[in-house]
Amino acid sequence: MLNPAFINYEPRPLKFGTSGLRANVEDMTDLEVYINTKGCLLYLSCAGEIKKGDTVVVGGDLRPSTERLMKAVVRAIEDSGLKARNLGPLPTPALTYYAMQKKQASVMVTGSHIPFHMNGIKYNKAAGEVLKSDEAGILAAVSQVRSEEYARDASGTIFDCCGALKRGEQRDLPPASAEGTEMYVRRYSDVFPPDVLKGVRVLYYQHSAVGRDLVPCIIEKLGCSVDRAGRSEKFIAIDTEDITDVQLKTLQNMADEEEKKNGVKYDALVSTDGDSDRPLVCGITDGKVRFFGGDLLGAVVAEFLGADVAAVPVSANSAVDVHLKNIGIETVKTRIGSPYVIQAMKDAEKIFPGKIIVSWEANGGFLTGTDITLCGKVLKALPTRDPLLPILSALVSARGKGISLAELFNRLPKRFGKAGLIDNFPREASGEILKRFSAAGPAGKEAVFTELGKFFSRERGFGDITDINTVDGIRIFFSNGDIAHIRPSGNAPQLRIYSNADTQERANEIVNMGISEPGGILRELEKFVK
């Protein structure tokens, strides 16, 4: 398609990843955001999800670029004959929950956990997240809107030569409403008893998360004593799926300083990522901070909620499979990403009618596919990543059993996991790695085993390769019990590696060997496929 005549740069169309659109901020021009938003709304209109005059709910995180992008989103909403309701900065699950209860479509401007120089947009139908089955229709509608906007001349467009809204076309955001945050508070304060966490003391790491004030406030409403630390006006990217040793040391130092300053001992340190849809949960025992990965956290939460069925990404720690089987929870394995686990929950509802169906991801974001009776009250389904339910469930479960968080997690099978990634990893190389090592038939599988064995070698502590799962990426099983799983990010130039092993040290070692620069396993694979 030819570029529009009115711009003086080479536009880069945004692409869908596993969860919405994400890109460098400079590529997310007002023009590009407007085109994608208007296209998505056109699709929803054609699908009968919205009609002229309906309200579309908008929110955002605390990134420096978010307000500008929200203005472009609102302009697209209004130019589509719809009304925009601004909920201001708030957690993604709070926006989604509010919109679902109001039966309205919604748009969240957020880059989630990725660095501040990037941002993103997440579109939701009235029933929840846009799914992979919607993607083709959305792309077709976006293409139609792109053609219309690109066909305009300089006098007929609302955008200048840089793709920004012209000065006379810029509008302030509608006044922000607190209804979204208020409803999110009630979601939990109306279900959990007000003293359910009495006697528990938590340190809350605020950093630059959009829910840094809201989430600890909700925890306090349930009787917990909460101290806050680490607030930052500079955006800090926290990926709860990739807590490094450096970040863990930062958390340990923070806990040490706050315990000394306040003269107290904390039971836990908790936080969320940037848009507050992924939890960070750490137990503190004898002053030592211990991080609990999202896949294990999900297993603890599923047990607490009395779930019957769990849709779990294939990358989950193998301890999850063993634990869920032991407590009678049916497991459904999915590809990684909220659209896939949500679809798996929808499919499970048909197979297991009347059952409690949940899901979660390795980042800890927990999703509920059905209503759940909890503490004698009904917690409505929220099929989008939520950090608060897993945080509360872990704390309430440990308090109810009279044990520490560490003891709660020590009840799980002794399998240990770790995740890591290489940033700015070429997408083309990631694609070639998947193509090269996806086994096709017995002969192909044997050849793949031999080739991969050169990288995951005995010299590096691996056993023989016994199997490969290619449901999402390349999950490699070894005779000594090790598991290594390679998977490209669906919305960023990143290559991730997950590990499972019989000790945490070995799990850490596998990931470190994978992501070390410049000669780690992932870089070796990159060179091999060139």
PyMOL commands that set and color helices and strands:
alter all, ss='L'
color gray80, all
select helices_A, chain A and resi 25-27+30-46+66-79+92-102+132-150+167-169+179-189+214-221+245-262+294-305+318-326+338-351+388-401+405-410+427-437+441-453+458-460+504-515+521-529
alter helices_A, ss='H'
color red, helices_A
select strands_A, chain A and resi 16-17+20-24+55-60+83-89+106-109+118-125+128-129+201-207+225-231+268-272+279-285+288-291+309-313+330-334+357-360+366-368+372-374+377-379+382-386+416-423+465-469+474-478+483-488+494-501
alter strands_A, ss='S'
color yellow, strands_A
deselect
rebuild
show_as cartoon
